[in-house]
Amino acid sequence: MARPSQHIDQRLLQAGLELLPRTGCRGLSARKLTEHAGVHLGMFHYHFRSKENFIRTLLGQVYEDMFAELEIRTRENASALHNLRNAVQVIARFGRTHRQLLLRIGGDALAGEAVAAQFLQQNLPRHLAVVARLIGEAQRDGDLIAAPLPQMISFIAGAVMGPVLLGTAALEHDLLGPSLGGMIEREMLSLEAVDQRIDLALRGLSSFRQGPVP
């Protein structure tokens, strides 16, 4: 028997990437996915067997793409501080691009959805370990202040990604109205705003406290 087209699994994954940020894990169903992708329901079961395995595959694919870029950008022949900025930029831009998805996955994990909790448990430590290593190296180089790693990481994450997640949640629930909502989009969620917060955060932790991050 000929095997079904290899493109069908990718069509389903693309449909999941479009739907999951809106539905969350609990609201996603095989029927919604196949209708959105325009494929037969049986193809979902052929390729993925279950909703949980599908979500695990989808989130893993999205994360691994980011982590591969993270590894490349932190191997540059440059200072630890430079590579730290690269690392934070990769993670922050990933977070900005997939901000609705991350909000849903975080909410699902807190609500007890096992597949969401497992994804966070398995992957959060991976990129945090990269950031922690680079912070430690930059501290040993004398480029960053000597503060505990949890304090350093939480400061950077809060300064850079806090506005993205809070702004996204406010826009989704229409808490600010069109005028303020437009300002949030421009001044908090744009790539330029994200990059500016990275520079401000690293400058705030710098031993020199002046000039751009090298």
C-alpha positions as CSV (number, residue, x, y, z in Angstrom):
1,M,0.0,0.0,0.0
2,A,1.4,3.4,-0.9
3,R,2.1,5.6,2.0
4,P,0.1,8.9,2.3
5,S,1.7,12.1,1.2
6,Q,4.4,13.3,3.6
7,H,3.0,16.9,3.2
8,I,-0.1,16.0,5.2
9,D,1.7,15.9,8.5
10,Q,3.2,19.4,7.8
11,R,-0.3,20.7,6.8
12,L,-1.6,19.5,10.1
13,L,1.2,21.0,12.1
14,Q,0.8,24.3,10.4
15,A,-2.9,24.2,11.2
16,G,-2.0,23.4,14.8
17,L,0.4,26.4,14.9
18,E,-2.5,28.6,13.8
19,L,-5.2,27.1,16.1
20,L,-3.4,26.3,19.3
21,P,-2.7,29.9,20.3
22,R,-6.4,30.4,20.2
23,T,-7.8,27.2,21.6
24,G,-5.1,26.1,24.1
25,C,-4.5,22.4,24.6
26,R,-7.9,21.6,26.0
27,G,-9.9,23.3,23.2
28,L,-7.9,21.7,20.4
29,S,-9.4,18.7,18.7
30,A,-8.5,16.4,15.9
31,R,-11.6,17.4,14.0
32,K,-10.8,21.1,14.3
33,L,-7.3,20.4,13.0
34,T,-8.3,18.4,10.1
35,E,-11.1,20.8,9.1
36,H,-8.6,23.7,9.3
37,A,-6.0,21.8,7.3
38,G,-8.5,20.5,4.8
39,V,-7.5,16.8,5.3
40,H,-9.4,13.6,6.2
41,L,-9.7,12.9,9.9
42,G,-8.1,9.5,9.4
43,M,-4.8,11.2,8.3
44,F,-4.5,12.8,11.8
45,H,-4.6,9.4,13.5
46,Y,-2.3,7.9,10.9
47,H,0.4,10.5,11.5
48,F,0.0,11.4,15.1
49,R,-2.2,8.8,16.8
50,S,-3.4,11.2,19.6
51,K,-4.0,14.9,20.3
52,E,-1.3,14.8,23.1
53,N,1.3,13.3,20.7
54,F,0.4,15.9,18.1
55,I,0.8,18.8,20.6
56,R,4.1,17.4,21.8
57,T,5.3,17.1,18.3
58,L,4.2,20.6,17.4
59,L,5.7,22.3,20.4
60,G,8.9,20.3,20.1
61,Q,9.3,21.4,16.5
62,V,8.8,25.1,17.3
63,Y,11.1,25.0,20.2
64,E,13.9,23.1,18.5
65,D,14.0,25.6,15.6
66,M,14.6,28.3,18.2
67,F,17.1,26.3,20.2
68,A,19.1,25.5,17.0
69,E,19.4,29.3,16.3
70,L,20.3,29.9,19.9
71,E,23.2,27.5,19.7
72,I,24.5,29.1,16.5
73,R,24.2,32.7,17.8
74,T,26.0,31.9,21.1
75,R,29.1,30.3,19.4
76,E,30.3,33.6,17.8
77,N,34.0,34.4,18.4
78,A,33.1,37.3,20.7
79,S,32.8,38.3,24.3
80,A,30.5,36.4,26.6
81,L,28.5,39.6,27.0
82,H,28.0,39.9,23.2
83,N,26.9,36.3,23.0
84,L,24.6,36.8,26.0
85,R,22.9,39.6,24.1
86,N,22.5,37.3,21.1
87,A,21.0,34.6,23.3
88,V,18.5,37.0,24.9
89,Q,17.6,38.4,21.5
90,V,16.9,34.9,20.0
91,I,14.8,33.9,23.0
92,A,12.9,37.2,23.2
93,R,12.2,37.3,19.5
94,F,10.9,33.7,19.7
95,G,8.7,34.8,22.6
96,R,7.4,37.8,20.7
97,T,6.6,35.8,17.6
98,H,4.8,33.0,19.6
99,R,3.5,35.2,22.4
100,Q,-0.2,34.0,22.2
101,L,1.0,30.4,22.0
102,L,3.2,30.8,25.1
103,L,0.4,32.4,27.1
104,R,-1.9,29.5,26.3
105,I,0.8,26.9,27.1
106,G,1.6,28.6,30.4
107,G,-2.1,28.8,31.3
108,D,-2.6,25.2,30.3
109,A,0.3,24.1,32.4
110,L,-1.0,25.9,35.4
111,A,-4.5,24.4,34.8
112,G,-3.0,20.9,35.0
113,E,-2.7,20.0,31.3
114,A,0.1,17.4,31.4
115,V,1.4,17.8,27.8
116,A,1.9,21.6,28.4
117,A,3.5,21.1,31.8
118,Q,5.8,18.4,30.4
119,F,6.9,20.7,27.5
120,L,7.8,23.5,29.9
121,Q,9.6,21.1,32.3
122,Q,11.7,19.6,29.6
123,N,12.6,22.7,27.7
124,L,12.7,25.8,30.0
125,P,15.9,24.5,31.7
126,R,17.6,24.1,28.3
127,H,17.7,27.7,27.2
128,L,17.9,29.0,30.8
129,A,21.1,27.0,31.1
130,V,22.6,28.7,28.1
131,V,21.7,32.1,29.5
132,A,23.1,31.2,33.0
133,R,26.4,30.0,31.5
134,L,26.9,33.2,29.5
135,I,26.0,35.4,32.5
136,G,28.5,33.5,34.6
137,E,31.2,34.0,31.9
138,A,30.4,37.7,31.6
139,Q,30.6,38.1,35.4
140,R,34.0,36.4,35.4
141,D,35.1,38.7,32.6
142,G,34.1,41.6,34.8
143,D,31.5,42.9,32.3
144,L,28.4,42.2,34.6
145,I,27.8,42.9,38.2
146,A,28.3,40.1,40.7
147,A,24.8,39.1,41.7
148,P,23.2,35.7,42.1
149,L,22.2,34.0,38.8
150,P,18.5,33.7,39.7
151,Q,18.4,37.4,40.3
152,M,20.2,38.2,37.1
153,I,18.0,35.9,35.0
154,S,14.7,37.1,36.6
155,F,15.7,40.7,36.0
156,I,16.5,40.2,32.3
157,A,13.4,38.1,31.7
158,G,11.1,40.5,33.6
159,A,12.5,43.5,31.8
160,V,12.5,42.0,28.3
161,M,9.6,39.6,28.2
162,G,7.3,40.9,30.9
163,P,6.0,43.7,28.7
164,V,5.4,41.3,25.8
165,L,3.3,38.9,27.8
166,L,1.4,41.5,29.8
167,G,0.8,43.6,26.7
168,T,-0.4,40.6,24.7
169,A,-2.8,39.6,27.5
170,A,-4.2,43.1,27.8
171,L,-4.7,43.3,24.0
172,E,-6.4,39.9,23.9
173,H,-8.9,40.9,26.6
174,D,-9.3,44.4,25.1
175,L,-8.5,46.1,28.4
176,L,-6.9,49.3,27.0
177,G,-9.1,50.5,24.2
178,P,-7.9,51.1,20.6
179,S,-5.7,54.1,21.3
180,L,-3.7,52.6,24.1
181,G,-3.8,49.2,22.3
182,G,-2.1,50.8,19.3
183,M,0.6,52.3,21.5
184,I,1.2,48.9,23.1
185,E,1.7,47.3,19.7
186,R,4.1,50.0,18.6
187,E,6.0,50.8,21.8
188,M,6.0,47.4,23.7
189,L,5.6,44.6,21.2
190,S,7.6,45.7,18.2
191,L,11.0,44.2,17.5
192,E,12.6,47.5,18.0
193,A,11.1,47.8,21.5
194,V,12.2,44.3,22.4
195,D,15.8,45.0,21.3
196,Q,15.8,48.3,23.2
197,R,14.7,46.5,26.4
198,I,17.5,44.0,25.9
199,D,20.1,46.8,25.7
200,L,18.6,48.6,28.7
201,A,18.5,45.4,30.8
202,L,22.1,44.4,30.0
203,R,23.3,48.0,30.5
204,G,21.5,48.0,33.9
205,L,23.5,44.9,34.9
206,S,26.8,46.1,33.4
207,S,29.8,46.8,35.6
208,F,30.3,50.0,33.6
209,R,26.7,51.2,33.3
210,Q,27.4,53.3,30.3
211,G,27.7,53.0,26.5
212,P,26.2,50.3,24.3
213,V,26.5,46.6,24.9
214,P,29.7,45.5,23.1
